[in-house]
């Protein structure tokens, strides 16, 4: 149980174009999803928190107009990187959680990640 | 953003040896989680800790929630080659479905 998938697993795009990454909870309904970014040999940095049916909450320093997050259903959240530039190249990972999934809902379950390369 | 300090940063050990790593914070957390990440994949939850002083095991893994609520350690006994990976601690303090603050990671490599 508690499986989270991401699509695509990797993507290469040209500078200036937009890329959409999907995050799905496969066997549970995720009331909250999180988006992280991880640069090579670094830790995960939280970008935004997304609750189903409401606007995402972005961390300080993360441009909400550049990283568009939509959490339209309890099993799907999308991250769109708009007007991507080479410095946006990174490993993007989502996680999902919900009340009742485990003994406590602090436990986040992560997707396999999406590697974005902007040329 | 804030990160938790993990040590050691990396370690090479021989198969069969025990491993110990820790995580410290300047802030109090009410939940500590330990994750393992392998190359090109997302983190996988290993152990979750919810009470100060709590000691929890998962197979060869044992983790403890520090009494001060500002630290946690993870031990791996009798390491095997598949233990290779990056281990991250993560803390949470704002309640249900709350944000996680991740540690800097400990890279573990096992030699035969």
Interface residues (C-beta under 8 A of the other chain):
Chain A: X4 X6 X31 X32 X34 X42 X43 X44 X45 X46 X49 X59 X60 X61 X91 X93 X95 X97 X98 X99 X102 X104 X105 X106 X107 X108 X109 X110 X111 X112 X113 X115
Chain B: X1 X3 X31 X33 X35 X40 X41 X42 X43 X44 X45 X48 X50 X88 X92 X96 X97 X98 X99 X100 X101 X102 X103 X104 X105
